[in-house]
Amino acid sequence: MEATLLSYQDLPLGGGDYLEIYHTTGQSPDSICIGIGDLFFIGDILFAPNPGMAGASGWNRDALLSPIAKVLWIIKSKEIKTCLSGHGRSIDAGVGEKSLTNMYLDVDALDCLAEVDHD
């Protein structure tokens, strides 16, 4: 996995609490992930390489590898205990890290899958 630039902003909530908002692209170019304490809201990134999305208009293998690496870095670097996906139940951060690592490898192997576009 290659290093990438990670854009983020802290939003103070008062009392020493704050939201960490990360621009992670992912299923769409405007996707974000949000951290608060040991919780990490990861949006739809776990769904992005699935057959319902892979190859669909706007899906881009190369553009998906970077946000997977970013989310993995955040989970590994912060004190994340629980990941909350946009679909399904919450998962332990270790399970999320393993799932994202496997997903990265799966997406990387999709180099022969063409993006469906208007042309």
N, C-alpha and C positions, 0 to 999 in steps of 0.2 A: 504494500500500500504506500502510495506516495504522499508526501506532506502537502497540505493545501492551506490556503488562508481561511481563517474562521472569523467571520464578522459576528459580533454580539453586542448586546447592550444590557446593562444592569438597570433595573427599575426599582427604586426604593419604595418599600411598602410602609415604612415606619417601624419603630421598635427594633431596628437592626435587621429586619427581614427584607428580602428583595427577590424579585424575579430575575432570572438570567434568561434573556431572549437571544437565541442563536439563529442566524440565517443559514439553513442547511439545504436549501432546495429540496430535492427528493422527488416525490411523486409529481410535484409541480415546481416551477421556478421561484414561486413566492412562499414556499414551505418554510416553517420555522419549527424549532423545538424549544420547549420552555422548561427551565429548571427552577425548582423552589425547594430549598432544603435538600433532603436526600431523594426527592421525587423528580423524575425526568419524563416530561410529556414528549413522546417521540413522533406523534402524528401518524401518518400513513406509510412511513418508510418501509415497514415490514411487508406491506402489500405491493410495493412498487415493482418487484421483479416477477410477481406471480403471473400465471397465464392470462388473467383478466386484464393485465396492464402491459406486459412485455410485448413490444412491437406495435402497440396502439399508437394512434396519432399523438405526437408530442413525447412519446417515450424515447429515451436516448440512453443507451448502455453507458457510454463514456461519461455522460452528465450525471449518472446515478452512482458511479463508483466514488466520486468525491464526497457526496454527502454521507454515504455509508461510512467512509473513513473518518469523517468529522464526528459523526455520532459515536462511533467506537472510541475515538480519542476522548470525547467528553465523558463517556461512561468510565473509561479507565483512569482519567485524570482527576475527576471530581469525586466526591464522596456519595455517589449515587447508590441507592439501595434498591429502588423500585422504578421500573420503566412502565409507562402507561401509553399504550398504543391508541390510535384513533379508532381501531376496530378490535374488539375482544377484551379480554381480561388483562389486569396488570400482571407483570412478570418480574421476577427477581432480576436484578441487574446482571448477575452472572449468566443467567439464561438469555437475557437480551444480548449480552456481549457475544455469547456463543452463536446465537441465531444470526446476528449481524455479520460475524466473521464468516459463517457458512454462506450467507447471502452474498457477501462480497465475492467469494470464490465462485458461486453460481453465476452471478452477473458477469464477472470477468470472463467466464467461459462462453458467454452468449455473443462472442464476437462475430458470429456468422448470421445473427438475427438482424434483419434489416428493419429500420423504422418505417412504419407506414406513414406516408405523407401525401400531400395533394398531387404531386407529380406521379 
